[in-house]
């Protein structure tokens, strides 16, 4: 048995995942660790999926409601969705199997701000949580949990659940211990300020305290996280990143940002990678990240002495960087902090840090409303994630996206977004490969030209055409022609492209 | 000269409003006190409007950009709009003249979260502020300002402006002194937690400290606030209020609320009035309000010993209650606190108090997105106000509205809202006279039946018809038929009613 289970009482609970599956029953509400493919349980999802398939094969019902931190992996969200083992899922997903099941109507998905999700569990909005299944690096002598490569909503789940199953994963480095900072706002009516003023402030413990009497099983695993290979930025991504970096420079010139005052929040993807590469050779120094996930580029910035600290709730590394982190975690313990997502994404801390938010999107409209989640209004892509937490409370919020997708069939700028995740009141700056639309201080009508200027040229005439129609509205605060507001999307649904015929 | 101007240096600056108008020039950015018809300058807007008219009469340009706390009054927003004296206005308005000018395109309006508006001025997002015009109860010996019946964004404006004009209004009771609690979060990079844990915590000064050398004029006035007469709740409002109170009771039954744990945020209007009347005879005790405006009903609850404290940024009283407050302000100094709106509406404090938010709306859709601002997508009604600040950070957020308006021509529940101010991720509970739609924990498709159940019966078949069409979508996360999503609104624009013919 692994010497990572230092508590005698919990050593007695070690069993196989198959045995532990007895504790997860039809109709249960189950909270799992896991955030962007890091720190999710590796064994239990598979055996729960098998249990569901067995039940269904015998004509019995079996499904659970699954709560996590964010996305997990094929061997978690993927196998559970494929087995039709889920009735309901929140707050984020990005799995192809699961996306398919959601969009065909086979399971329900609720898209919740990541900063709200654990809090809502604590507040009892979902009723009682039956089981928490949490991956650990090790179990301490006192029976507490040292989390692995993410924290997510694990603390809330472990507090709320009637039963606890711990997966101790020996693939995860024991050196991660000391990197976590576990602190939750006390429950109502005793909430107090989160005592974090700077991204690097540590306020809690390096482990999650649990009630060991709730632990029904400890399962040993040795399996890697889902770490997606790093993709080198393409030309469009580099152009967008260039515009974003120019925007940062222009904020310095305007006296609204200091070269040593950049607090970064960044979504994941090609453009953020290119931004971080660009920062390596920029005038920005002492960069801090207060964000959701630690990416390869942040590790590089730390190594180069350009970034002093990165605070997040999870790693989201390439396999190469994950291995490096596993080997050298102790070296990064001063500069990387993993917090509960209720803290990494907490509105109050985000606002306090004065961070500049930068997130991807599916589409934005001519007035600056943004859609992060749905294709053509109905089809779920991934989900909202923390984009709302950061956008709403950032010093400056920005959205970055190529101006078109699917080989030009989809425009990122449309007359009316088919789903609103971030309103015109929240989004400030949009960036595509054609430049920056800075909407700060602008009434709706003054935003239109800026948004069209960053649209792909092939879509500008169609957008202008819509603006001309809309200008005939009797009401000029936010001129629209609702008869044609969704023409781009309807064309896309009917013909496969947002482009007009002829 | 009034003995309310206790500072000798500033006594030398006393002049008429007409004389002070020399300091407000074409193209200026002007910040004024004022929030929901309380505490706005009474004299300067009129003379600025006259100056604009004179200039226009002489063929000259004259317009300013106007920033306030929220709405003001006919003698402020009204006269300025009527004189075409405004190029740009933020963050809220509710004036008929101004609404008309905005919707006809004669001026620009930007609708900004009230908690963000002062902060954005401080952050320099609008460039330099030229003039701050602020109403005071009195000027202290040290040259500081005791604000009057609202605080709004006055502190940010006074800090940011190059020139200051103070209106000392002897209509406002000197007894208001001591009721204000003036504290701002220090500027970046020195932001710290707001040290408020409970609605009643006092953390600042009772006056606004200013740089007296920036004061260019002091103007004496004696004029009442715009205080709208109290309207007794009608039958529909009482039904809605009854459902809302039942909902609070059900939260107690579910263990999610205590009878002495209700922290109230409330919009203004008939339904809130009815809710507060209902609370008088309820089991709820020691109610606290952490809200934007102090309303008649809160004063009644305080008088009855049902409410321990009400924290806001402004009064919004009937003339009768305003007179009472002016006469007995000292009696309410322990139970009423007026704060800067950046604090009354601060995300971090809202979340910390665990308040239950309750705001009006124009329409909501079958998936729980809410529109607070626009008729048929284009026509501005009032603005967002603090509804987003509270909805996003509340313990429970609710929207209350009659199920129909304009004698049945408008349904409050529609297939797709024509403007999104609060997304499906933010709004939790909707209440009409037909009941409560509690959307917590529900995926989009599970929300539809709940939302239709609170629609007016005459609109339910049309909504069902849309749902049937939408159900044919290939994608089932949020089924829509974008060809017909705005049919309700298009009918309304074309025929004057959302009802179908025949």
Contacts between the chains, C-beta under 8 A, distances in Angstrom:
chain1	res1	chain2	res2	distance
A	88	B	443	6.5
A	102	B	476	7.4
A	102	B	477	5.4
A	103	B	474	7.8
A	103	B	475	4.6
A	103	B	476	5.9
A	103	B	477	5.8
A	104	B	476	6.2
A	105	B	445	7.5
A	105	B	476	3.4
A	108	B	443	3.6
A	108	B	445	6.7
A	108	B	446	6.3
A	109	B	443	5.6
A	109	B	477	6.4
A	110	B	441	6.9
A	110	B	442	6.6
A	110	B	443	4.7
A	110	B	444	7.8
A	111	B	424	7.5
A	111	B	425	6.2
A	112	B	425	6.3
A	113	B	425	5.5
A	113	B	426	7.9
A	116	B	425	7.9
A	120	B	440	7.3
A	120	B	441	7.7
A	123	B	256	6.5
A	123	B	395	6.9
A	124	B	254	7.1
A	124	B	255	6.7
A	124	B	256	5.2
A	125	B	256	7.8
A	125	B	440	4.6
A	125	B	441	5.6
A	126	B	441	5.0
A	185	B	352	7.8
A	188	B	261	7.5
A	188	B	354	4.2
A	188	B	395	6.9
A	189	B	258	7.9
A	189	B	261	5.8
A	189	B	354	6.4
A	191	B	197	7.0
A	191	B	351	7.6
A	191	B	352	4.5
A	191	B	353	7.7
A	191	B	354	6.6
A	192	B	197	5.7
A	192	B	352	7.3
A	193	B	193	3.4
A	193	B	194	6.9
A	193	B	195	6.8
A	193	B	197	7.3
A	193	B	348	7.1
A	193	B	352	7.0
A	194	B	193	6.9
A	195	B	193	6.8
A	197	B	191	7.0
A	197	B	192	5.7
A	197	B	193	7.3
A	254	B	124	7.2
A	255	B	124	6.7
A	256	B	123	6.5
A	256	B	124	5.3
A	256	B	125	7.8
A	258	B	189	7.9
A	261	B	188	7.6
A	261	B	189	5.8
A	347	B	347	4.4
A	347	B	348	6.4
A	347	B	351	6.3
A	347	B	392	7.7
A	347	B	393	6.3
A	348	B	193	7.1
A	348	B	194	8.0
A	348	B	347	6.4
A	348	B	348	3.2
A	348	B	351	6.8
A	348	B	352	7.7
A	351	B	191	7.5
A	351	B	347	6.3
A	351	B	348	6.8
A	352	B	185	7.8
A	352	B	191	4.5
A	352	B	192	7.3
A	352	B	193	7.1
A	352	B	348	7.7
A	353	B	191	7.6
A	354	B	188	4.2
A	354	B	189	6.4
A	354	B	191	6.6
A	369	B	420	6.6
A	374	B	477	7.0
A	374	B	478	6.1
A	375	B	475	7.5
A	376	B	475	7.5
A	376	B	482	6.8
A	377	B	416	8.0
A	377	B	478	6.6
A	377	B	480	4.3
A	377	B	482	5.5
A	377	B	485	7.4
A	378	B	470	7.7
A	378	B	473	4.7
A	378	B	474	7.8
A	378	B	475	4.1
A	378	B	476	7.4
A	378	B	477	6.4
A	378	B	478	5.3
A	378	B	479	5.5
A	378	B	480	5.0
A	379	B	474	7.7
A	379	B	475	3.6
A	379	B	477	6.5
A	380	B	475	7.4
A	380	B	477	3.7
A	380	B	478	7.3
A	384	B	425	5.9
A	388	B	423	7.7
A	388	B	425	6.2
A	392	B	347	7.7
A	392	B	392	6.4
A	393	B	347	6.3
A	395	B	123	6.9
A	395	B	188	6.9
A	416	B	377	8.0
A	418	B	480	7.6
A	418	B	482	6.5
A	419	B	478	6.9
A	420	B	369	6.6
A	420	B	420	3.6
A	420	B	423	5.7
A	421	B	423	5.9
A	421	B	425	7.0
A	422	B	423	7.9
A	423	B	388	7.7
A	423	B	420	5.7
A	423	B	421	5.9
A	423	B	422	7.9
A	423	B	423	7.2
A	424	B	111	7.5
A	425	B	111	6.2
A	425	B	112	6.3
A	425	B	113	5.5
A	425	B	116	7.9
A	425	B	384	5.9
A	425	B	388	6.2
A	425	B	421	7.0
A	426	B	113	7.9
A	440	B	120	7.3
A	440	B	125	4.6
A	441	B	110	7.0
A	441	B	120	7.7
A	441	B	125	5.6
A	441	B	126	5.0
A	441	B	127	8.0
A	442	B	110	6.6
A	443	B	88	6.5
A	443	B	108	3.6
A	443	B	109	5.6
A	443	B	110	4.6
A	444	B	110	7.8
A	445	B	105	7.5
A	445	B	108	6.7
A	446	B	108	6.4
A	470	B	378	7.7
A	473	B	378	4.6
A	474	B	103	7.8
A	474	B	378	7.8
A	474	B	379	7.7
A	475	B	103	4.6
A	475	B	375	7.5
A	475	B	376	7.5
A	475	B	378	4.1
A	475	B	379	3.6
A	475	B	380	7.4
A	476	B	102	7.4
A	476	B	103	5.9
A	476	B	104	6.2
A	476	B	105	3.4
A	476	B	378	7.4
A	477	B	102	5.4
A	477	B	103	5.8
A	477	B	109	6.4
A	477	B	374	7.0
A	477	B	378	6.4
A	477	B	379	6.5
A	477	B	380	3.7
A	478	B	374	6.1
A	478	B	377	6.6
A	478	B	378	5.3
A	478	B	380	7.3
A	478	B	419	6.8
A	479	B	378	5.5
A	480	B	377	4.3
A	480	B	378	5.0
A	480	B	418	7.6
A	482	B	376	6.8
A	482	B	377	5.5
A	482	B	418	6.5
A	482	B	486	4.1
A	482	B	489	5.3
A	482	B	490	5.5
A	482	B	493	7.3
A	483	B	486	7.6
A	483	B	490	5.9
A	485	B	377	7.4
A	485	B	486	6.6
A	486	B	482	4.1
A	486	B	483	7.6
A	486	B	485	6.6
A	486	B	486	7.8
A	489	B	482	5.3
A	490	B	482	5.5
A	490	B	483	5.9
A	493	B	482	7.3
